[in-house]
Structures are given as structure tokens and as C-alpha cells.
Amino acid sequence: MADSFSKKRKFQKRKFKKQKEKALKREERKTSNNKGKGLDDMLMYVDANGQLTSTPPDHAEKAEINVDDIRLGAAPIEAEEIRKTGIITFFSEKGYGFITEDKTKENIFFHSNNCAEPVKKGNKVSYEKEKSPKGFSAADIQLVK
């Protein structure tokens, strides 16, 4: 069904009004833009906390920095204990099991071929942790007495 003349007229008026408002906003943005301003108008300073501010820093608050205290690069790697201790929490008849490490409570796989003496579930042992194709495993396992 076709719209009446008055409906079309109202629609055209609203459309024309929106276009005018849009043009006014565009002109306002053009006159108040910040492009092309000199550096003097946009001066920013960094305060003692590293935040940008518009006020210049107060030179009385200047802190002395010792150059030797600045550390570049990654944090140093702390040496890990070679010999670790733990308790055997699982031991299979097939000859493999798991040791729960005392400090990290991490489970580490072991095989009875790496044991110096026969072991069983619940024994406290010391071992060396080594990287294997499927993760970490225990080697040179000895009973702690």
C-alpha cells in the first residue's frame, strides 16, 4: 500500500534534518580538531611514577639511581638441587611406579631398573631427576634410612 503525501513529506523533513545535523557536526569537528598543533601546545611530562602529566616535574624530588642496581636481561636461573627426596606412592608388579617429590608434591615416573636396591610402596627414597622423552623420570634411586 502506498504512503500518503503527508507521510512522505514528514519522512523527507526528518531525513533533511538529520543531514543538516550531520553536516553541522562535521564542520564542528573540522574547526576543533587537534591536527597540526605545534609541540608547544601538546607538551607532556613524566612524573616520578612514570605517569604522563601536563605539569613540569619538580626537580627537588629527584631521586638518585645507582646504575649498578639496574639489571638488564632475564632473571638469573637459580641452581636446583641435584639430589631430591620423595616417597614411593605407587609401585606396579611390572616394575614401574611413581615417586611424589617432598617439596613440590610432583609425581615422577621411575622404573625398577634405575633402583640400586629393591623398593616398595611407602619407602622414602632419594633420586636424581632427568628429562626423558615423555617427561621427567627418576634415576639412581636409593633408599633413605
VOTIVO-227748 format. One record per residue: x, y, z of N, C-alpha, C, O, CB in turn. Coordinates in nm, 2 decimals, decimal comma. Glycine has a CB too. Example, Ala and Ser with C-alpha at 12.3 -4.5 7.8 and 13.67 -1.06 7.14 Angstrom:
<<1,32 -0,57 0,78> <1,23 -0,45 0,78> <1,32 -0,33 0,78> <1,42 -0,33 0,85> <1,13 -0,45 0,90>>
<<1,28 -0,22 0,71> <1,37 -0,11 0,71> <1,29 0,00 0,79> <1,34 0,11 0,80> <1,41 -0,06 0,57>>
//
This chain:
<<0,08 -0,12 0,00> <0,00 0,00 0,00> <0,09 0,12 0,00> <0,19 0,13 0,07> <-0,09 0,00 0,12>>
<<0,05 0,22 -0,08> <0,13 0,34 -0,09> <0,12 0,44 0,03> <0,01 0,44 0,08> <0,10 0,41 -0,22>>
<<0,22 0,51 0,06> <0,22 0,61 0,17> <0,15 0,73 0,12> <0,15 0,77 0,00> <0,36 0,64 0,22>>
<<0,08 0,80 0,21> <0,02 0,92 0,17> <0,12 1,03 0,16> <0,23 1,02 0,19> <-0,09 0,96 0,28>>
<<0,07 1,14 0,10> <0,16 1,26 0,07> <0,22 1,31 0,20> <0,34 1,35 0,20> <0,09 1,37 -0,01>>
<<0,14 1,32 0,30> <0,19 1,38 0,43> <0,29 1,29 0,50> <0,39 1,35 0,56> <0,07 1,41 0,53>>
<<0,28 1,16 0,49> <0,37 1,07 0,55> <0,51 1,09 0,47> <0,61 1,09 0,54> <0,33 0,93 0,54>>
<<0,50 1,09 0,34> <0,63 1,11 0,26> <0,69 1,24 0,30> <0,82 1,25 0,31> <0,60 1,10 0,11>>
<<0,61 1,34 0,32> <0,66 1,48 0,35> <0,73 1,48 0,48> <0,84 1,53 0,50> <0,55 1,58 0,35>>
<<0,67 1,41 0,58> <0,73 1,40 0,72> <0,86 1,33 0,71> <0,96 1,37 0,78> <0,63 1,34 0,82>>
<<0,86 1,22 0,64> <0,99 1,14 0,62> <1,10 1,22 0,56> <1,21 1,22 0,61> <0,96 1,01 0,54>>
<<1,07 1,30 0,45> <1,17 1,38 0,39> <1,22 1,49 0,48> <1,34 1,52 0,48> <1,11 1,44 0,26>>
<<1,13 1,55 0,56> <1,17 1,65 0,66> <1,27 1,59 0,76> <1,37 1,66 0,79> <1,05 1,71 0,73>>
<<1,23 1,48 0,81> <1,32 1,41 0,91> <1,46 1,38 0,85> <1,56 1,40 0,91> <1,26 1,29 0,97>>
<<1,46 1,33 0,73> <1,58 1,29 0,66> <1,67 1,42 0,64> <1,79 1,42 0,66> <1,55 1,22 0,53>>
<<1,60 1,53 0,59> <1,67 1,65 0,57> <1,73 1,71 0,70> <1,84 1,76 0,70> <1,58 1,76 0,50>>
<<1,65 1,70 0,81> <1,70 1,75 0,94> <1,82 1,67 0,99> <1,92 1,73 1,04> <1,59 1,74 1,04>>
<<1,82 1,54 0,97> <1,94 1,45 1,01> <2,06 1,49 0,93> <2,17 1,50 0,98> <1,90 1,30 0,99>>
<<2,04 1,51 0,80> <2,15 1,55 0,71> <2,21 1,68 0,76> <2,34 1,70 0,76> <2,11 1,56 0,56>>
<<2,13 1,78 0,80> <2,18 1,91 0,84> <2,26 1,89 0,97> <2,37 1,95 0,99> <2,06 2,01 0,87>>
<<2,20 1,81 1,06> <2,27 1,79 1,19> <2,41 1,72 1,17> <2,51 1,76 1,23> <2,19 1,70 1,28>>
<<2,41 1,63 1,07> <2,54 1,56 1,04> <2,64 1,66 0,98> <2,76 1,65 1,02> <2,51 1,44 0,94>>
<<2,60 1,74 0,90> <2,68 1,84 0,84> <2,74 1,94 0,94> <2,85 1,98 0,94> <2,61 1,92 0,72>>
<<2,65 1,98 1,04> <2,70 2,07 1,14> <2,80 2,00 1,23> <2,90 2,06 1,26> <2,58 2,12 1,23>>
<<2,78 1,88 1,26> <2,88 1,80 1,35> <3,01 1,79 1,27> <3,12 1,80 1,33> <2,82 1,66 1,38>>
<<3,01 1,76 1,14> <3,13 1,75 1,06> <3,21 1,88 1,06> <3,33 1,88 1,08> <3,09 1,71 0,91>>
<<3,14 1,99 1,04> <3,20 2,13 1,05> <3,26 2,15 1,18> <3,37 2,21 1,19> <3,10 2,24 1,01>>
<<3,19 2,12 1,29> <3,24 2,14 1,42> <3,37 2,06 1,45> <3,46 2,11 1,51> <3,14 2,10 1,53>>
<<3,37 1,94 1,40> <3,49 1,86 1,41> <3,61 1,92 1,34> <3,72 1,91 1,38> <3,47 1,71 1,37>>
<<3,58 1,97 1,22> <3,69 2,03 1,14> <3,75 2,15 1,21> <3,87 2,17 1,20> <3,64 2,07 1,00>>
<<3,67 2,23 1,27> <3,72 2,35 1,33> <3,79 2,32 1,47> <3,88 2,40 1,51> <3,60 2,45 1,36>>
<<3,75 2,22 1,54> <3,81 2,20 1,67> <3,90 2,08 1,67> <3,93 2,02 1,77> <3,70 2,17 1,77>>
<<3,96 2,04 1,55> <4,05 1,93 1,55> <4,19 1,97 1,61> <4,22 2,08 1,61> <4,06 1,87 1,41>>
<<4,26 1,87 1,65> <4,39 1,90 1,71> <4,51 1,87 1,62> <4,62 1,88 1,65> <4,41 1,81 1,84>>
<<4,48 1,84 1,50> <4,58 1,81 1,40> <4,65 1,94 1,36> <4,59 2,04 1,35> <4,53 1,74 1,27>>
<<4,78 1,93 1,35> <4,86 2,04 1,30> <4,91 2,13 1,42> <4,97 2,23 1,39> <4,79 2,12 1,20>>
<<4,87 2,10 1,54> <4,92 2,18 1,65> <5,07 2,16 1,67> <5,12 2,06 1,64> <4,84 2,14 1,78>>
<<5,13 2,26 1,72> <5,27 2,25 1,75> <5,30 2,17 1,87> <5,21 2,14 1,95> <5,33 2,39 1,76>>
<<5,43 2,14 1,89> <5,47 2,06 2,01> <5,45 2,14 2,14> <5,43 2,08 2,24> <5,61 2,02 2,00>>
<<5,45 2,27 2,13> <5,44 2,35 2,25> <5,30 2,34 2,31> <5,28 2,34 2,43> <5,46 2,50 2,22>>
<<5,20 2,32 2,22> <5,06 2,30 2,27> <5,04 2,16 2,33> <4,95 2,15 2,41> <4,96 2,32 2,16>>
<<5,12 2,07 2,30> <5,10 1,93 2,34> <5,21 1,88 2,43> <5,23 1,76 2,44> <5,09 1,84 2,22>>
<<5,27 1,97 2,51> <5,38 1,93 2,60> <5,33 1,84 2,71> <5,23 1,87 2,78> <5,45 2,05 2,66>>
<<5,39 1,72 2,73> <5,36 1,63 2,83> <5,49 1,60 2,91> <5,59 1,59 2,85> <5,29 1,50 2,78>>
<<5,47 1,57 3,04> <5,58 1,53 3,12> <5,56 1,40 3,19> <5,44 1,35 3,20> <5,61 1,64 3,23>>
<<5,67 1,34 3,23> <5,65 1,21 3,30> <5,69 1,24 3,45> <5,80 1,29 3,48> <5,75 1,10 3,24>>
<<5,60 1,20 3,54> <5,63 1,22 3,68> <5,71 1,11 3,74> <5,75 1,02 3,66> <5,50 1,23 3,76>>
<<5,74 1,11 3,87> <5,82 1,01 3,93> <5,77 0,87 3,92> <5,84 0,77 3,93> <5,84 1,05 4,08>>
<<5,63 0,86 3,91> <5,57 0,72 3,90> <5,56 0,67 3,76> <5,51 0,57 3,73> <5,44 0,73 3,96>>
<<5,61 0,75 3,66> <5,60 0,71 3,52> <5,47 0,75 3,45> <5,45 0,70 3,34> <5,62 0,56 3,51>>
<<5,39 0,83 3,51> <5,26 0,87 3,46> <5,28 1,00 3,38> <5,36 1,08 3,42> <5,15 0,89 3,57>>
<<5,20 1,02 3,27> <5,21 1,14 3,19> <5,13 1,25 3,26> <5,01 1,22 3,30> <5,16 1,11 3,05>>
<<5,19 1,37 3,27> <5,12 1,48 3,33> <5,14 1,60 3,24> <5,23 1,60 3,16> <5,16 1,51 3,48>>
<<5,06 1,71 3,26> <5,08 1,83 3,19> <5,16 1,93 3,27> <5,20 2,03 3,21> <4,94 1,89 3,15>>
<<5,19 1,90 3,39> <5,28 1,99 3,47> <5,42 1,95 3,47> <5,45 1,83 3,47> <5,23 2,00 3,62>>
<<5,51 2,04 3,46> <5,66 2,00 3,46> <5,70 1,94 3,60> <5,64 1,97 3,70> <5,75 2,12 3,43>>
<<5,80 1,85 3,59> <5,84 1,79 3,72> <5,90 1,88 3,81> <5,97 1,98 3,77> <5,93 1,67 3,69>>
<<5,89 1,85 3,94> <5,96 1,93 4,05> <6,10 1,87 4,07> <6,11 1,76 4,10> <5,87 1,93 4,18>>
<<6,20 1,95 4,04> <6,34 1,90 4,04> <6,38 1,87 4,19> <6,49 1,81 4,20> <6,43 2,00 3,98>>
<<6,31 1,92 4,29> <6,35 1,89 4,43> <6,33 1,75 4,46> <6,39 1,70 4,56> <6,28 1,99 4,52>>
<<6,24 1,68 4,40> <6,20 1,54 4,43> <6,29 1,44 4,36> <6,27 1,32 4,37> <6,06 1,51 4,39>>
<<6,39 1,48 4,29> <6,47 1,40 4,20> <6,55 1,29 4,29> <6,62 1,33 4,38> <6,57 1,48 4,12>>
<<6,53 1,17 4,26> <6,59 1,06 4,34> <6,72 1,01 4,27> <6,72 1,01 4,14> <6,49 0,94 4,36>>
<<6,81 0,97 4,34> <6,94 0,92 4,29> <6,92 0,77 4,25> <6,86 0,70 4,33> <7,06 0,94 4,38>>
<<6,97 0,74 4,14> <6,96 0,60 4,09> <7,10 0,54 4,07> <7,18 0,60 4,00> <6,87 0,59 3,96>>
<<7,12 0,43 4,13> <7,25 0,37 4,12> <7,25 0,28 3,99> <7,16 0,19 3,98> <7,29 0,28 4,25>>
<<7,34 0,31 3,90> <7,34 0,24 3,77> <7,37 0,09 3,79> <7,32 0,01 3,71> <7,45 0,30 3,68>>
<<7,45 0,05 3,90> <7,48 -0,09 3,92> <7,36 -0,17 3,96> <7,36 -0,29 3,95> <7,59 -0,10 4,02>>
<<7,25 -0,10 4,02> <7,13 -0,17 4,06> <7,04 -0,21 3,94> <6,95 -0,29 3,96> <7,05 -0,09 4,16>>
<<7,06 -0,15 3,83> <6,98 -0,18 3,71> <7,02 -0,31 3,65> <7,14 -0,33 3,62> <6,98 -0,07 3,61>>
<<6,93 -0,41 3,64> <6,96 -0,54 3,58> <6,90 -0,55 3,45> <6,78 -0,53 3,43> <6,91 -0,65 3,68>>
<<6,98 -0,58 3,35> <6,93 -0,60 3,21> <6,92 -0,75 3,18> <7,00 -0,83 3,23> <7,02 -0,53 3,11>>
<<6,82 -0,79 3,10> <6,81 -0,92 3,06> <6,72 -1,00 3,15> <6,65 -0,95 3,23> <6,94 -0,99 3,05>>
<<6,72 -1,13 3,13> <6,64 -1,22 3,21> <6,69 -1,24 3,35> <6,81 -1,22 3,38> <6,62 -1,36 3,14>>
<<6,60 -1,28 3,44> <6,64 -1,31 3,58> <6,74 -1,42 3,58> <6,73 -1,52 3,50> <6,52 -1,33 3,67>>
<<6,83 -1,42 3,67> <6,93 -1,53 3,68> <6,86 -1,66 3,72> <6,76 -1,66 3,80> <7,04 -1,50 3,78>>
<<6,90 -1,77 3,67> <6,85 -1,90 3,70> <6,92 -1,96 3,82> <7,04 -1,97 3,83> <6,87 -2,00 3,57>>
<<6,83 -1,99 3,92> <6,89 -2,04 4,04> <6,92 -2,19 4,03> <6,84 -2,26 3,96> <6,79 -2,02 4,16>>
<<7,03 -2,23 4,08> <7,07 -2,37 4,07> <6,97 -2,46 4,15> <6,94 -2,43 4,26> <7,22 -2,39 4,12>>
<<6,93 -2,57 4,09> <6,84 -2,66 4,15> <6,92 -2,77 4,22> <7,03 -2,81 4,18> <6,74 -2,72 4,05>>
<<6,86 -2,82 4,33> <6,93 -2,94 4,39> <6,94 -3,05 4,30> <6,84 -3,09 4,23> <6,85 -2,98 4,53>>
<<7,05 -3,12 4,29> <7,06 -3,24 4,20> <6,99 -3,36 4,26> <6,92 -3,43 4,20> <7,21 -3,27 4,18>>
<<7,02 -3,38 4,39> <6,96 -3,50 4,46> <6,83 -3,45 4,53> <6,83 -3,36 4,60> <7,06 -3,55 4,56>>
<<6,72 -3,52 4,50> <6,59 -3,49 4,55> <6,54 -3,61 4,64> <6,59 -3,72 4,62> <6,49 -3,46 4,44>>
<<6,44 -3,58 4,72> <6,39 -3,69 4,80> <6,24 -3,70 4,78> <6,17 -3,60 4,75> <6,42 -3,67 4,95>>
<<6,18 -3,82 4,81> <6,04 -3,83 4,79> <5,99 -3,97 4,85> <6,08 -4,05 4,90> <6,00 -3,82 4,65>>
<<5,86 -4,00 4,84> <5,81 -4,12 4,88> <5,74 -4,19 4,77> <5,68 -4,13 4,68> <5,70 -4,10 5,00>>
<<5,76 -4,32 4,76> <5,70 -4,40 4,65> <5,55 -4,42 4,68> <5,52 -4,47 4,78> <5,77 -4,54 4,64>>
<<5,47 -4,36 4,60> <5,32 -4,36 4,62> <5,26 -4,47 4,54> <5,14 -4,51 4,56> <5,26 -4,23 4,59>>
<<5,32 -4,52 4,43> <5,27 -4,63 4,35> <5,38 -4,71 4,30> <5,48 -4,66 4,26> <5,18 -4,57 4,23>>
<<5,36 -4,85 4,31> <5,46 -4,94 4,25> <5,39 -5,06 4,20> <5,32 -5,13 4,27> <5,57 -4,98 4,36>>
<<5,41 -5,08 4,07> <5,34 -5,19 4,00> <5,43 -5,32 4,00> <5,55 -5,31 4,02> <5,31 -5,15 3,85>>
<<5,36 -5,43 3,99> <5,43 -5,56 3,98> <5,52 -5,57 3,85> <5,61 -5,65 3,85> <5,33 -5,68 3,98>>
<<5,49 -5,49 3,75> <5,56 -5,49 3,63> <5,70 -5,42 3,64> <5,78 -5,42 3,55> <5,48 -5,42 3,52>>
<<5,72 -5,34 3,75> <5,85 -5,28 3,77> <5,85 -5,13 3,76> <5,96 -5,07 3,76> <5,94 -5,34 3,68>>
<<5,74 -5,07 3,74> <5,74 -4,92 3,73> <5,66 -4,86 3,84> <5,58 -4,93 3,91> <5,70 -4,87 3,59>>
<<5,68 -4,73 3,87> <5,60 -4,67 3,97> <5,62 -4,52 3,97> <5,67 -4,46 3,87> <5,63 -4,72 4,11>>
<<5,57 -4,45 4,07> <5,57 -4,31 4,08> <5,62 -4,27 4,22> <5,59 -4,32 4,32> <5,44 -4,24 4,05>>
<<5,71 -4,16 4,22> <5,76 -4,10 4,34> <5,70 -3,97 4,36> <5,70 -3,89 4,26> <5,92 -4,10 4,34>>
<<5,64 -3,93 4,47> <5,59 -3,80 4,50> <5,71 -3,72 4,57> <5,75 -3,75 4,68> <5,46 -3,80 4,59>>
<<5,75 -3,61 4,50> <5,86 -3,53 4,55> <5,81 -3,46 4,67> <5,70 -3,41 4,68> <5,90 -3,43 4,44>>
<<5,90 -3,45 4,77> <5,87 -3,39 4,90> <5,83 -3,24 4,89> <5,73 -3,20 4,95> <5,98 -3,41 5,00>>
<<5,92 -3,16 4,82> <5,90 -3,02 4,82> <5,78 -2,97 4,73> <5,70 -2,90 4,77> <6,03 -2,95 4,77>>
<<5,78 -3,02 4,60> <5,68 -2,98 4,51> <5,56 -3,06 4,50> <5,46 -3,02 4,43> <5,74 -2,97 4,37>>
<<5,56 -3,18 4,56> <5,45 -3,28 4,55> <5,42 -3,32 4,41> <5,30 -3,35 4,38> <5,32 -3,22 4,62>>
<<5,52 -3,32 4,33> <5,51 -3,36 4,19> <5,53 -3,51 4,18> <5,62 -3,56 4,24> <5,61 -3,28 4,10>>
<<5,46 -3,58 4,09> <5,48 -3,72 4,07> <5,58 -3,74 3,96> <5,57 -3,68 3,85> <5,34 -3,79 4,04>>
<<5,68 -3,83 3,99> <5,78 -3,85 3,89> <5,79 -4,00 3,87> <5,79 -4,08 3,96> <5,92 -3,80 3,94>>
<<5,79 -4,04 3,74> <5,79 -4,18 3,70> <5,93 -4,24 3,73> <6,03 -4,17 3,72> <5,76 -4,19 3,55>>
<<5,93 -4,37 3,76> <6,06 -4,44 3,78> <6,03 -4,59 3,73> <5,92 -4,64 3,73> <6,11 -4,43 3,92>>
<<6,15 -4,65 3,70> <6,14 -4,79 3,67> <6,24 -4,87 3,76> <6,34 -4,81 3,80> <6,18 -4,82 3,52>>
<<6,21 -4,99 3,79> <6,29 -5,06 3,89> <6,43 -5,09 3,84> <6,52 -5,11 3,92> <6,22 -5,20 3,92>>
<<6,46 -5,08 3,71> <6,59 -5,09 3,66> <6,68 -4,97 3,71> <6,80 -4,99 3,72> <6,59 -5,09 3,51>>
<<6,62 -4,86 3,75> <6,70 -4,74 3,80> <6,72 -4,75 3,95> <6,78 -4,65 4,01> <6,63 -4,61 3,76>>
<<6,67 -4,85 4,02> <6,69 -4,86 4,16> <6,81 -4,94 4,20> <6,84 -5,05 4,14> <6,56 -4,93 4,22>>
<<6,89 -4,89 4,30> <7,01 -4,96 4,35> <6,97 -5,08 4,43> <7,04 -5,18 4,44> <7,10 -4,87 4,42>>
<<6,85 -5,07 4,50> <6,81 -5,18 4,59> <6,66 -5,20 4,56> <6,59 -5,12 4,50> <6,83 -5,14 4,74>>
<<6,60 -5,31 4,61> <6,46 -5,34 4,59> <6,38 -5,24 4,67> <6,41 -5,21 4,79> <6,42 -5,48 4,63>>
<<6,27 -5,18 4,61> <6,19 -5,08 4,68> <6,04 -5,13 4,68> <6,01 -5,22 4,60> <6,20 -4,94 4,61>>
<<5,96 -5,07 4,77> <5,82 -5,10 4,77> <5,75 -4,97 4,80> <5,81 -4,87 4,84> <5,79 -5,21 4,87>>
<<5,61 -4,98 4,79> <5,53 -4,86 4,81> <5,55 -4,81 4,96> <5,55 -4,89 5,05> <5,38 -4,89 4,79>>
<<5,56 -4,68 4,97> <5,57 -4,62 5,10> <5,72 -4,59 5,14> <5,74 -4,52 5,24> <5,51 -4,70 5,21>>
<<5,82 -4,64 5,07> <5,96 -4,62 5,10> <6,00 -4,48 5,07> <5,95 -4,42 4,98> <6,05 -4,72 5,02>>
<<6,08 -4,42 5,16> <6,14 -4,29 5,13> <6,27 -4,31 5,06> <6,35 -4,39 5,10> <6,16 -4,21 5,27>>
<<6,28 -4,24 4,94> <6,40 -4,26 4,86> <6,46 -4,12 4,82> <6,39 -4,02 4,83> <6,36 -4,33 4,73>>
<<6,58 -4,13 4,77> <6,65 -4,01 4,71> <6,68 -4,05 4,57> <6,71 -4,17 4,54> <6,78 -3,97 4,79>>
<<6,68 -3,95 4,48> <6,69 -3,98 4,34> <6,74 -3,85 4,27> <6,74 -3,74 4,32> <6,56 -4,03 4,28>>
<<6,78 -3,87 4,14> <6,81 -3,76 4,05> <6,70 -3,75 3,95> <6,66 -3,85 3,89> <6,95 -3,78 3,99>>
<<6,66 -3,63 3,92> <6,56 -3,61 3,82> <6,62 -3,58 3,69> <6,71 -3,50 3,67> <6,47 -3,49 3,86>>
<<6,57 -3,66 3,58> <6,63 -3,64 3,45> <6,51 -3,63 3,35> <6,40 -3,68 3,37> <6,72 -3,76 3,41>>
<<6,54 -3,57 3,24> <6,44 -3,55 3,13> <6,44 -3,67 3,05> <6,54 -3,72 3,00> <6,47 -3,42 3,05>>
<<6,32 -3,72 3,02> <6,30 -3,84 2,93> <6,21 -3,79 2,82> <6,15 -3,68 2,82> <6,24 -3,96 3,01>>
<<6,19 -3,88 2,71> <6,11 -3,84 2,60> <5,96 -3,81 2,64> <5,89 -3,73 2,57> <6,11 -3,95 2,50>>
<<5,91 -3,87 2,75> <5,77 -3,85 2,79> <5,76 -3,76 2,91> <5,65 -3,76 2,97> <5,71 -3,98 2,81>>
<<5,86 -3,69 2,95> <5,86 -3,60 3,07> <5,97 -3,63 3,16> <6,08 -3,67 3,11> <5,73 -3,63 3,15>>
<<5,96 -3,61 3,29> <6,07 -3,63 3,38> <6,06 -3,77 3,44> <5,95 -3,83 3,45> <6,06 -3,53 3,50>>
<<6,17 -3,83 3,47> <6,18 -3,96 3,53> <6,29 -3,96 3,64> <6,38 -3,88 3,63> <6,20 -4,07 3,42>>
<<6,28 -4,05 3,73> <6,38 -4,06 3,84> <6,49 -4,16 3,80> <6,47 -4,26 3,73> <6,32 -4,10 3,97>>
<<6,62 -4,13 3,83> <6,73 -4,22 3,80> <6,81 -4,23 3,93> <6,80 -4,14 4,02> <6,82 -4,16 3,68>>
<<6,90 -4,33 3,94> <6,99 -4,35 4,05> <6,91 -4,34 4,19> <6,94 -4,26 4,27> <7,10 -4,25 4,05>>
<<6,81 -4,43 4,20> <6,72 -4,43 4,32> <6,78 -4,51 4,43> <6,82 -4,62 4,41> <6,58 -4,49 4,28>>
<<6,79 -4,45 4,55> <6,84 -4,51 4,66> <6,75 -4,49 4,78> <6,69 -4,39 4,80> <6,99 -4,46 4,70>>
<<6,74 -4,60 4,87> <6,66 -4,59 4,99> <6,72 -4,49 5,09> <6,84 -4,49 5,11> <6,64 -4,73 5,05>>
<<6,64 -4,41 5,16> <6,68 -4,32 5,26> <6,65 -4,39 5,39> <6,54 -4,43 5,42> <6,62 -4,18 5,26>>
<<6,76 -4,40 5,48> <6,74 -4,48 5,60> <6,73 -4,38 5,72> <6,71 -4,43 5,83> <6,85 -4,57 5,63>>
//
